[in-house]
C-alpha cells in the first residue's frame, strides 16, 4: 500500500482481513499486537471517511449533525 490514505473500501477490506487473521489465531503475541494496532488505525480511517460523508450529506441538506 502506498503512503496515501486508503479509500474507505480499501481500509474496510484490510480491516476485515486483520480481524479474520486475529480470530483464526496462530500468531505470536507480537504479531497479534501489530495486527491489533493496524486494525485500530484502519478503523480510524474508516470512521474519518464516514464522518466526512455525514458532513457532506448534512451540508447538502442544509442541516447540522446531532453530535
N, CA, C and O atoms as a CHARMM CRD file, in Angstrom:
* protein
*
  268
    1    1 UNK  N      0.85300  -1.18800   0.00000 PROA 1      0.00000
    2    1 UNK  CA     0.00000   0.00000   0.00000 PROA 1      0.00000
    3    1 UNK  C      0.88900   1.23800   0.00000 PROA 1      0.00000
    4    1 UNK  O      1.95500   1.24600   0.61500 PROA 1      0.00000
    5    2 UNK  N      0.45000   2.26800  -0.68300 PROA 2      0.00000
    6    2 UNK  CA     1.23300   3.49100  -0.77500 PROA 2      0.00000
    7    2 UNK  C      1.09100   4.31600   0.49700 PROA 2      0.00000
    8    2 UNK  O      0.34600   3.95300   1.40700 PROA 2      0.00000
    9    3 UNK  N      1.82200   5.44000   0.54600 PROA 3      0.00000
   10    3 UNK  CA     1.76700   6.33000   1.70500 PROA 3      0.00000
   11    3 UNK  C      0.45000   7.09300   1.77500 PROA 3      0.00000
   12    3 UNK  O      0.08700   7.60500   2.83400 PROA 3      0.00000
   13    4 UNK  N     -0.26800   7.17300   0.65800 PROA 4      0.00000
   14    4 UNK  CA    -1.54100   7.88400   0.63200 PROA 4      0.00000
   15    4 UNK  C     -2.56400   7.12300   1.48300 PROA 4      0.00000
   16    4 UNK  O     -2.51000   5.89900   1.60300 PROA 4      0.00000
   17    5 UNK  N     -3.48600   7.87700   2.06100 PROA 5      0.00000
   18    5 UNK  CA    -4.53300   7.25400   2.86900 PROA 5      0.00000
   19    5 UNK  C     -5.38500   6.35700   1.97400 PROA 5      0.00000
   20    5 UNK  O     -5.71400   6.72800   0.84700 PROA 5      0.00000
   21    6 UNK  N     -5.73900   5.18200   2.47700 PROA 6      0.00000
   22    6 UNK  CA    -6.55300   4.27700   1.66000 PROA 6      0.00000
   23    6 UNK  C     -7.98600   4.79700   1.53700 PROA 6      0.00000
   24    6 UNK  O     -8.45600   5.58100   2.36200 PROA 6      0.00000
   25    7 UNK  N     -8.65900   4.34300   0.49200 PROA 7      0.00000
   26    7 UNK  CA   -10.07700   4.66200   0.36300 PROA 7      0.00000
   27    7 UNK  C    -10.83000   3.94000   1.47800 PROA 7      0.00000
   28    7 UNK  O    -10.27700   3.07100   2.15200 PROA 7      0.00000
   29    8 UNK  N    -12.08500   4.30600   1.66200 PROA 8      0.00000
   30    8 UNK  CA   -12.90300   3.63500   2.67200 PROA 8      0.00000
   31    8 UNK  C    -12.96400   2.13700   2.38900 PROA 8      0.00000
   32    8 UNK  O    -12.80100   1.31700   3.29300 PROA 8      0.00000
   33    9 UNK  N    -13.20000   1.79100   1.13100 PROA 9      0.00000
   34    9 UNK  CA   -13.33300   0.38800   0.76000 PROA 9      0.00000
   35    9 UNK  C    -12.04100  -0.38500   0.99100 PROA 9      0.00000
   36    9 UNK  O    -12.07300  -1.51800   1.47100 PROA 9      0.00000
   37   10 UNK  N    -10.90200   0.22100   0.65300 PROA 10     0.00000
   38   10 UNK  CA    -9.61700  -0.43100   0.87800 PROA 10     0.00000
   39   10 UNK  C     -9.36500  -0.64400   2.37000 PROA 10     0.00000
   40   10 UNK  O     -8.93900  -1.72200   2.78600 PROA 10     0.00000
   41   11 UNK  N     -9.62700   0.37700   3.16200 PROA 11     0.00000
   42   11 UNK  CA    -9.41500   0.27800   4.60800 PROA 11     0.00000
   43   11 UNK  C    -10.33600  -0.76700   5.21900 PROA 11     0.00000
   44   11 UNK  O     -9.91400  -1.54800   6.07300 PROA 11     0.00000
   45   12 UNK  N    -11.59500  -0.78400   4.78300 PROA 12     0.00000
   46   12 UNK  CA   -12.55700  -1.75000   5.31000 PROA 12     0.00000
   47   12 UNK  C    -12.14600  -3.17400   4.97100 PROA 12     0.00000
   48   12 UNK  O    -12.20300  -4.05800   5.82600 PROA 12     0.00000
   49   13 UNK  N    -11.73000  -3.40400   3.72200 PROA 13     0.00000
   50   13 UNK  CA   -11.31100  -4.74100   3.31000 PROA 13     0.00000
   51   13 UNK  C    -10.08500  -5.21000   4.09600 PROA 13     0.00000
   52   13 UNK  O    -10.02200  -6.36100   4.52900 PROA 13     0.00000
   53   14 UNK  N     -9.12000  -4.32200   4.27800 PROA 14     0.00000
   54   14 UNK  CA    -7.93500  -4.70300   5.05000 PROA 14     0.00000
   55   14 UNK  C     -8.30700  -4.96600   6.50200 PROA 14     0.00000
   56   14 UNK  O     -7.76800  -5.88100   7.12500 PROA 14     0.00000
   57   15 UNK  N     -9.22200  -4.17100   7.04300 PROA 15     0.00000
   58   15 UNK  CA    -9.67400  -4.36900   8.41500 PROA 15     0.00000
   59   15 UNK  C    -10.34800  -5.73000   8.56800 PROA 15     0.00000
   60   15 UNK  O    -10.13400  -6.42100   9.56400 PROA 15     0.00000
   61   16 UNK  N    -11.14900  -6.11000   7.60100 PROA 16     0.00000
   62   16 UNK  CA   -11.78600  -7.43400   7.62600 PROA 16     0.00000
   63   16 UNK  C    -10.72400  -8.53000   7.66400 PROA 16     0.00000
   64   16 UNK  O    -10.85600  -9.49500   8.41600 PROA 16     0.00000
   65   17 UNK  N     -9.68400  -8.38700   6.86400 PROA 17     0.00000
   66   17 UNK  CA    -8.60600  -9.38100   6.84700 PROA 17     0.00000
   67   17 UNK  C     -7.85900  -9.42700   8.17700 PROA 17     0.00000
   68   17 UNK  O     -7.49500 -10.50200   8.65300 PROA 17     0.00000
   69   18 UNK  N     -7.63400  -8.26400   8.77200 PROA 18     0.00000
   70   18 UNK  CA    -6.97200  -8.21500  10.07800 PROA 18     0.00000
   71   18 UNK  C     -7.80800  -8.96300  11.11200 PROA 18     0.00000
   72   18 UNK  O     -7.27400  -9.74900  11.89400 PROA 18     0.00000
   73   19 UNK  N     -9.09600  -8.72300  11.11700 PROA 19     0.00000
   74   19 UNK  CA    -9.98600  -9.38600  12.07200 PROA 19     0.00000
   75   19 UNK  C     -9.98600 -10.88900  11.83600 PROA 19     0.00000
   76   19 UNK  O     -9.90100 -11.66100  12.79200 PROA 19     0.00000
   77   20 UNK  N    -10.08000 -11.31600  10.59000 PROA 20     0.00000
   78   20 UNK  CA   -10.05000 -12.74900  10.27400 PROA 20     0.00000
   79   20 UNK  C     -8.76500 -13.39600  10.78300 PROA 20     0.00000
   80   20 UNK  O     -8.79300 -14.48000  11.36600 PROA 20     0.00000
   81   21 UNK  N     -7.65100 -12.72800  10.55800 PROA 21     0.00000
   82   21 UNK  CA    -6.36200 -13.26700  10.99500 PROA 21     0.00000
   83   21 UNK  C     -6.30900 -13.38700  12.51300 PROA 21     0.00000
   84   21 UNK  O     -5.86100 -14.40200  13.04700 PROA 21     0.00000
   85   22 UNK  N     -6.76800 -12.34900  13.20300 PROA 22     0.00000
   86   22 UNK  CA    -6.77400 -12.38400  14.66700 PROA 22     0.00000
   87   22 UNK  C     -7.70900 -13.47400  15.18900 PROA 22     0.00000
   88   22 UNK  O     -7.36600 -14.18500  16.13300 PROA 22     0.00000
   89   23 UNK  N     -8.88700 -13.60700  14.58000 PROA 23     0.00000
   90   23 UNK  CA    -9.83600 -14.62400  15.02500 PROA 23     0.00000
   91   23 UNK  C     -9.33700 -16.03400  14.75800 PROA 23     0.00000
   92   23 UNK  O     -9.64700 -16.95500  15.51300 PROA 23     0.00000
   93   24 UNK  N     -8.57000 -16.21000  13.69200 PROA 24     0.00000
   94   24 UNK  CA    -8.05100 -17.53400  13.34700 PROA 24     0.00000
   95   24 UNK  C     -6.98800 -17.99500  14.33400 PROA 24     0.00000
   96   24 UNK  O     -6.77500 -19.19300  14.51900 PROA 24     0.00000
   97   25 UNK  N     -6.32200 -17.03200  14.96600 PROA 25     0.00000
   98   25 UNK  CA    -5.26600 -17.38200  15.91600 PROA 25     0.00000
   99   25 UNK  C     -4.01400 -17.86400  15.19000 PROA 25     0.00000
  100   25 UNK  O     -3.87100 -17.69700  13.97900 PROA 25     0.00000
  101   26 UNK  N     -3.12400 -18.45800  15.95200 PROA 26     0.00000
  102   26 UNK  CA    -1.90500 -18.99100  15.36900 PROA 26     0.00000
  103   26 UNK  C     -0.81700 -17.96300  15.14500 PROA 26     0.00000
  104   26 UNK  O      0.19700 -18.26400  14.51400 PROA 26     0.00000
  105   27 UNK  N     -1.00700 -16.75600  15.65000 PROA 27     0.00000
  106   27 UNK  CA     0.03500 -15.74000  15.52300 PROA 27     0.00000
  107   27 UNK  C      0.70500 -15.54300  16.87400 PROA 27     0.00000
  108   27 UNK  O      0.13800 -15.84800  17.92300 PROA 27     0.00000
  109   28 UNK  N      1.89500 -15.03800  16.82000 PROA 28     0.00000
  110   28 UNK  CA     2.60900 -14.75300  18.06400 PROA 28     0.00000
  111   28 UNK  C      1.97400 -13.53300  18.73300 PROA 28     0.00000
  112   28 UNK  O      1.19000 -12.80500  18.12500 PROA 28     0.00000
  113   29 UNK  N      2.32600 -13.33600  19.97000 PROA 29     0.00000
  114   29 UNK  CA     1.82500 -12.16000  20.68600 PROA 29     0.00000
  115   29 UNK  C      2.24300 -10.88500  19.97000 PROA 29     0.00000
  116   29 UNK  O      1.43800  -9.96600  19.81600 PROA 29     0.00000
  117   30 UNK  N      3.47400 -10.82400  19.53800 PROA 30     0.00000
  118   30 UNK  CA     3.97400  -9.63300  18.84900 PROA 30     0.00000
  119   30 UNK  C      3.20900  -9.39700  17.54200 PROA 30     0.00000
  120   30 UNK  O      2.84800  -8.26200  17.23000 PROA 30     0.00000
  121   31 UNK  N      2.96600 -10.45600  16.78900 PROA 31     0.00000
  122   31 UNK  CA     2.20100 -10.33100  15.54800 PROA 31     0.00000
  123   31 UNK  C      0.76100  -9.89100  15.83700 PROA 31     0.00000
  124   31 UNK  O      0.20400  -9.04900  15.13300 PROA 31     0.00000
  125   32 UNK  N      0.18000 -10.47000  16.87200 PROA 32     0.00000
  126   32 UNK  CA    -1.19000 -10.11300  17.24800 PROA 32     0.00000
  127   32 UNK  C     -1.28800  -8.64900  17.64100 PROA 32     0.00000
  128   32 UNK  O     -2.23900  -7.96400  17.26400 PROA 32     0.00000
  129   33 UNK  N     -0.31100  -8.16600  18.39700 PROA 33     0.00000
  130   33 UNK  CA    -0.31600  -6.76100  18.78900 PROA 33     0.00000
  131   33 UNK  C     -0.17400  -5.84300  17.57900 PROA 33     0.00000
  132   33 UNK  O     -0.84000  -4.81200  17.48900 PROA 33     0.00000
  133   34 UNK  N      0.69500  -6.22700  16.65500 PROA 34     0.00000
  134   34 UNK  CA     0.87700  -5.42200  15.44400 PROA 34     0.00000
  135   34 UNK  C     -0.41200  -5.41300  14.61900 PROA 34     0.00000
  136   34 UNK  O     -0.79800  -4.37400  14.08300 PROA 34     0.00000
  137   35 UNK  N     -1.07200  -6.56000  14.51600 PROA 35     0.00000
  138   35 UNK  CA    -2.34200  -6.62500  13.79800 PROA 35     0.00000
  139   35 UNK  C     -3.40100  -5.77500  14.48900 PROA 35     0.00000
  140   35 UNK  O     -4.16100  -5.06300  13.83200 PROA 35     0.00000
  141   36 UNK  N     -3.44800  -5.85100  15.80700 PROA 36     0.00000
  142   36 UNK  CA    -4.42100  -5.05200  16.56900 PROA 36     0.00000
  143   36 UNK  C     -4.20800  -3.56400  16.30800 PROA 36     0.00000
  144   36 UNK  O     -5.16000  -2.82500  16.05600 PROA 36     0.00000
  145   37 UNK  N     -2.94900  -3.13400  16.37200 PROA 37     0.00000
  146   37 UNK  CA    -2.63800  -1.72100  16.13500 PROA 37     0.00000
  147   37 UNK  C     -3.02400  -1.31600  14.71200 PROA 37     0.00000
  148   37 UNK  O     -3.55600  -0.22600  14.50000 PROA 37     0.00000
  149   38 UNK  N     -2.76100  -2.18100  13.74400 PROA 38     0.00000
  150   38 UNK  CA    -3.13400  -1.88300  12.36500 PROA 38     0.00000
  151   38 UNK  C     -4.65500  -1.79600  12.24700 PROA 38     0.00000
  152   38 UNK  O     -5.18000  -0.91500  11.56700 PROA 38     0.00000
  153   39 UNK  N     -5.35300  -2.70500  12.90500 PROA 39     0.00000
  154   39 UNK  CA    -6.80900  -2.67900  12.90100 PROA 39     0.00000
  155   39 UNK  C     -7.36400  -1.39900  13.48400 PROA 39     0.00000
  156   39 UNK  O     -8.31200  -0.82400  12.95000 PROA 39     0.00000
  157   40 UNK  N     -6.77100  -0.94900  14.58700 PROA 40     0.00000
  158   40 UNK  CA    -7.21400   0.31900  15.19700 PROA 40     0.00000
  159   40 UNK  C     -7.01000   1.47900  14.23600 PROA 40     0.00000
  160   40 UNK  O     -7.87400   2.34800  14.11300 PROA 40     0.00000
  161   41 UNK  N     -5.86200   1.49700  13.55200 PROA 41     0.00000
  162   41 UNK  CA    -5.58300   2.57200  12.59000 PROA 41     0.00000
  163   41 UNK  C     -6.57300   2.51600  11.42500 PROA 41     0.00000
  164   41 UNK  O     -7.06200   3.55300  10.97800 PROA 41     0.00000
  165   42 UNK  N     -6.86900   1.32200  10.93700 PROA 42     0.00000
  166   42 UNK  CA    -7.82200   1.18100   9.83600 PROA 42     0.00000
  167   42 UNK  C     -9.22800   1.58700  10.26000 PROA 42     0.00000
  168   42 UNK  O     -9.95200   2.21700   9.49000 PROA 42     0.00000
  169   43 UNK  N     -9.61300   1.22900  11.47700 PROA 43     0.00000
  170   43 UNK  CA   -10.93200   1.62600  11.98400 PROA 43     0.00000
  171   43 UNK  C    -11.03300   3.14300  12.05600 PROA 43     0.00000
  172   43 UNK  O    -12.08700   3.71200  11.77300 PROA 43     0.00000
  173   44 UNK  N     -9.94500   3.79700  12.43200 PROA 44     0.00000
  174   44 UNK  CA    -9.93100   5.25800  12.49300 PROA 44     0.00000
  175   44 UNK  C    -10.09200   5.85800  11.09500 PROA 44     0.00000
  176   44 UNK  O    -10.82500   6.83100  10.91400 PROA 44     0.00000
  177   45 UNK  N     -9.40900   5.27700  10.11400 PROA 45     0.00000
  178   45 UNK  CA    -9.53800   5.74900   8.73300 PROA 45     0.00000
  179   45 UNK  C    -10.98400   5.60500   8.26500 PROA 45     0.00000
  180   45 UNK  O    -11.54200   6.52200   7.66300 PROA 45     0.00000
  181   46 UNK  N    -11.58500   4.45000   8.54400 PROA 46     0.00000
  182   46 UNK  CA   -12.98600   4.23200   8.14400 PROA 46     0.00000
  183   46 UNK  C    -13.90400   5.24500   8.81400 PROA 46     0.00000
  184   46 UNK  O    -14.80300   5.79200   8.17500 PROA 46     0.00000
  185   47 UNK  N    -13.67700   5.49400  10.10200 PROA 47     0.00000
  186   47 UNK  CA   -14.52400   6.44700  10.80900 PROA 47     0.00000
  187   47 UNK  C    -14.37600   7.85400  10.24500 PROA 47     0.00000
  188   47 UNK  O    -15.35600   8.59400  10.15500 PROA 47     0.00000
  189   48 UNK  N    -13.16300   8.22600   9.86800 PROA 48     0.00000
  190   48 UNK  CA   -12.95300   9.54700   9.26400 PROA 48     0.00000
  191   48 UNK  C    -13.70300   9.66000   7.94400 PROA 48     0.00000
  192   48 UNK  O    -14.30000  10.69900   7.66100 PROA 48     0.00000
  193   49 UNK  N    -13.68000   8.59900   7.12600 PROA 49     0.00000
  194   49 UNK  CA   -14.43300   8.60700   5.87100 PROA 49     0.00000
  195   49 UNK  C    -15.92100   8.74800   6.14800 PROA 49     0.00000
  196   49 UNK  O    -16.60600   9.53000   5.48800 PROA 49     0.00000
  197   50 UNK  N    -16.42600   7.99100   7.12700 PROA 50     0.00000
  198   50 UNK  CA   -17.85500   8.05700   7.44100 PROA 50     0.00000
  199   50 UNK  C    -18.24800   9.41700   7.99500 PROA 50     0.00000
  200   50 UNK  O    -19.30500   9.94600   7.65400 PROA 50     0.00000
  201   51 UNK  N    -17.40200   9.98400   8.84700 PROA 51     0.00000
  202   51 UNK  CA   -17.68000  11.32200   9.37900 PROA 51     0.00000
  203   51 UNK  C    -17.71000  12.35800   8.26000 PROA 51     0.00000
  204   51 UNK  O    -18.55900  13.24900   8.24700 PROA 51     0.00000
  205   52 UNK  N    -16.76900  12.23000   7.32000 PROA 52     0.00000
  206   52 UNK  CA   -16.73500  13.14600   6.17900 PROA 52     0.00000
  207   52 UNK  C    -17.97000  13.00800   5.30500 PROA 52     0.00000
  208   52 UNK  O    -18.51500  14.00200   4.82400 PROA 52     0.00000
  209   53 UNK  N    -18.40700  11.78000   5.10200 PROA 53     0.00000
  210   53 UNK  CA   -19.61200  11.54900   4.31000 PROA 53     0.00000
  211   53 UNK  C    -20.82700  12.14000   5.00900 PROA 53     0.00000
  212   53 UNK  O    -21.68000  12.74900   4.36400 PROA 53     0.00000
  213   54 UNK  N    -20.91200  11.96500   6.33200 PROA 54     0.00000
  214   54 UNK  CA   -22.03200  12.53300   7.10000 PROA 54     0.00000
  215   54 UNK  C    -22.04700  14.05300   6.97800 PROA 54     0.00000
  216   54 UNK  O    -23.10800  14.65300   6.80300 PROA 54     0.00000
  217   55 UNK  N    -20.86700  14.67800   7.07100 PROA 55     0.00000
  218   55 UNK  CA   -20.78800  16.13400   6.96600 PROA 55     0.00000
  219   55 UNK  C    -21.24400  16.59800   5.58600 PROA 55     0.00000
  220   55 UNK  O    -21.98000  17.57800   5.46500 PROA 55     0.00000
  221   56 UNK  N    -20.80100  15.88700   4.54500 PROA 56     0.00000
  222   56 UNK  CA   -21.19900  16.25500   3.18400 PROA 56     0.00000
  223   56 UNK  C    -22.71300  16.13700   3.01300 PROA 56     0.00000
  224   56 UNK  O    -23.34000  16.99400   2.39000 PROA 56     0.00000
  225   57 UNK  N    -23.29500  15.07600   3.56500 PROA 57     0.00000
  226   57 UNK  CA   -24.75000  14.91500   3.48000 PROA 57     0.00000
  227   57 UNK  C    -25.46900  16.02000   4.24300 PROA 57     0.00000
  228   57 UNK  O    -26.43700  16.60200   3.75300 PROA 57     0.00000
  229   58 UNK  N    -24.97900  16.30100   5.45200 PROA 58     0.00000
  230   58 UNK  CA   -25.59000  17.37100   6.24600 PROA 58     0.00000
  231   58 UNK  C    -25.48900  18.71200   5.52800 PROA 58     0.00000
  232   58 UNK  O    -26.44500  19.48700   5.49700 PROA 58     0.00000
  233   59 UNK  N    -24.31200  18.97500   4.95000 PROA 59     0.00000
  234   59 UNK  CA   -24.12100  20.23600   4.21600 PROA 59     0.00000
  235   59 UNK  C    -25.06600  20.31800   3.01600 PROA 59     0.00000
  236   59 UNK  O    -25.65400  21.36400   2.74100 PROA 59     0.00000
  237   60 UNK  N    -25.19800  19.19900   2.31100 PROA 60     0.00000
  238   60 UNK  CA   -26.05000  19.17700   1.12100 PROA 60     0.00000
  239   60 UNK  C    -27.52000  19.36300   1.48400 PROA 60     0.00000
  240   60 UNK  O    -28.29300  19.93200   0.71300 PROA 60     0.00000
  241   61 UNK  N    -27.89200  18.88200   2.65400 PROA 61     0.00000
  242   61 UNK  CA   -29.29500  19.00200   3.09200 PROA 61     0.00000
  243   61 UNK  C    -29.53400  20.26700   3.88800 PROA 61     0.00000
  244   61 UNK  O    -30.67500  20.58300   4.22400 PROA 61     0.00000
  245   62 UNK  N    -28.45600  21.00500   4.19700 PROA 62     0.00000
  246   62 UNK  CA   -28.59100  22.24900   4.94200 PROA 62     0.00000
  247   62 UNK  C    -28.90500  22.02800   6.40500 PROA 62     0.00000
  248   62 UNK  O    -29.53200  22.87800   7.03700 PROA 62     0.00000
  249   63 UNK  N    -28.47700  20.89300   6.96100 PROA 63     0.00000
  250   63 UNK  CA   -28.70800  20.60400   8.38000 PROA 63     0.00000
  251   63 UNK  C    -27.38900  20.45200   9.08500 PROA 63     0.00000
  252   63 UNK  O    -26.33700  20.33800   8.45600 PROA 63     0.00000
  253   64 UNK  N    -27.45300  20.45300  10.40600 PROA 64     0.00000
  254   64 UNK  CA   -26.26000  20.23700  11.21800 PROA 64     0.00000
  255   64 UNK  C    -26.33800  18.86300  11.84800 PROA 64     0.00000
  256   64 UNK  O    -27.42400  18.33800  12.09300 PROA 64     0.00000
  257   65 UNK  N    -25.17300  18.28400  12.10700 PROA 65     0.00000
  258   65 UNK  CA   -25.09500  16.98500  12.75800 PROA 65     0.00000
  259   65 UNK  C    -25.58000  17.09300  14.19700 PROA 65     0.00000
  260   65 UNK  O    -25.45900  18.14700  14.82100 PROA 65     0.00000
  261   66 UNK  N    -26.12100  16.01400  14.71700 PROA 66     0.00000
  262   66 UNK  CA   -26.63000  15.95500  16.09100 PROA 66     0.00000
  263   66 UNK  C    -25.49700  15.89900  17.11700 PROA 66     0.00000
  264   66 UNK  O    -25.73700  16.10500  18.30600 PROA 66     0.00000
  265   67 UNK  N    -24.26100  15.62200  16.67300 PROA 67     0.00000
  266   67 UNK  CA   -23.12600  15.46800  17.59000 PROA 67     0.00000
  267   67 UNK  C    -22.87100  16.75800  18.24500 PROA 67     0.00000
  268   67 UNK  O    -21.95700  16.86600  19.06200 PROA 67     0.00000
